[in-house]
Amino acid sequence: MDPLGQLARDGRLPRDLDGIHDVMAQLTAWAQANAPQLQTITVQGNPYHNGGASATQELAFALATAVEYLRAMQARGLSVDDAAPRFRFALSIGSNFFMEIARLRAARLLWAKIVQAFGGNAESQKMRIHARTSAWNQTVYDPHVNLLRGTTEAFSAVVGGCDSLHISPFDELVRVPDDFSRRVARNTHTVLSEETHITHTVDPAGGSWYVETLTDAVARQTWAIFQEVEKQGGMTKTLLAGWPQSQIADTAAKRAANIAKRKDIFVGTNMYPNMKETRIEPASVDAWAVQTERTTSINQFRATADANQKQAALDALAKAGTNSVDAAIQAALAGASLGEIAQAARTGAKAGPTTNPVHAHRGAQAFEALRQAAETYVARIGQRPLVFLATMGPLTQHKGRADFSTAFLGVGGFETIYPSGFSTPEEAADAALASGAKAVVICSTDPTYPDIVPPLAQKLKQASPDLTVLLAGYPADHVEAFKTAGVDDFIHLNANCLALLTMLQKKMGVAQ
């Protein structure tokens, strides 16, 4: 159970939190007596991670959630030593290798500190961590890169000390994973477990000055965020007030800005696109046939149950009070489905809280939308949107910026017309206009631009005012003069790639 994680993800709960905590306490007490190794309480960081949270934010909000649950369990008669061993933390692992190692190590330190403050013993201070490779980092384009992302994320999770691990198949975004992708994901586990010998060492990163220093820094920053949540009244109050959501949105916006400018790189998506990529085709699924099959199966199962006995068990569950776990087991044995059990257990429950959910997304989605728009354009027009490269002078003069511009534009699904160098601006302008391309990129060097750009840009704009003229590079001393001559924008290392390509797609009629 993780009601606050569900509230953060979905923005609502099916019943009131007090009632949910009552059930949580009953399940935990039942597990203590009947299944000592069963963990009944999950604390998920995944909803925050998938919203674009930083590593420290995800961990801080997870710890604040766990403290909320500890207090709720104590208020219902369970000691910290009864409750804490039933917790399992589920955290997403990003691609910053050493940061993720440090975060898992910091998590154990901070949880031990928290449980100790509650009076828990040494066994209760142990943290159980389930890690999963990041969904936020995965991409639809060039999906085999997801293999590399998943591998390094899994490796850092193991080095950091996770107890269990989920490695996502590389193709899960585009289809139901096939046998090959599932096998690779499974074998990554096997290699890490059986061939690296990492699991033979208690703390593989321990003693590294860099990792120890980073662990300390992560722990301190996480603790500061955690204390702010506590100062505001705890995780429930802050979620309902929208504070974690706003903090995550601010972080996500900063990350999006870095991705847009390609300071943060998604190989194959916002950098180094593979324009000849063969897309993975999802297998067709007859959803109606699947639904019909499951409906038939469930009806057959229900037909085998004694309706009177099942209804009596469900009625007993609705009135069970503090014995609801045993009553739910009896209802299951009588043939009740999980849905029927849940409905009966919520009899008389109050309405659940609502709040703004954390906006789940992936880092590469904006760039994937550009590529998808270009593919839709190809299906409609029959060719990729074309951009003409006005390559000036010999190869050594224009090649560097022409190659950079080709890769830059490829991120948006554009194809470049890449001629050999032109001798004069007039010759380049005539070729560009004859090509039929709706955009032109002037490619040469900063020292040659003052002589080349004004006549070339002016001739292009005079002949075709709607033509988009771009310049490869950013000669700061001449930017305004070149804009006056007709240059619309500049392609360079610090350019906002997403904004520029979005603008270009709109002007060229690619985006509908």
Secondary structure, DSSP 8 states (H G I E B T S, - for coil): --HHHHHHHHSB-SS-HHHHHHHHHHHHHHHHHH-TT---EEEE-HHHHTTT--HHHHHHHHHHHHHHHHHHHHHTT--HHHHGGGEEEEEEE-S-HHHHHHHHHHHHHHHHHHHHHTT--TTTT---EEEEE-STT--SSSTTHHHHHHHHHHHHHHHHT-SEEE---TTTTTSS--HHHHHHHHHHHHHHHHTS-GGGSS-TTTT-HHHHHHHHHHHHHHHHHHHHHHHTT-HHHHHHHTHHHHHHHHHHHHHHHHHHTTSS--BTTTBS--TT----------HHHHHHHHHHHHHHHHHHS-HHHHHHHHHHHHT-GGGHHHHHHHHHHTT--HHHHHHHHTTT-----B--------TTHHHHHHHHHHHHHHHHHSS--EEEEEEBSSHHHHHHHHHHHHHHHHTTT-EEE----BSSHHHHHHHHHHHT-SEEEEE--GGGHHHHHHHHHHHHHHH-TT-EEEEES--GGGHHHHHHHT--EEE-TTS-HHHHHHHHHHHTT---
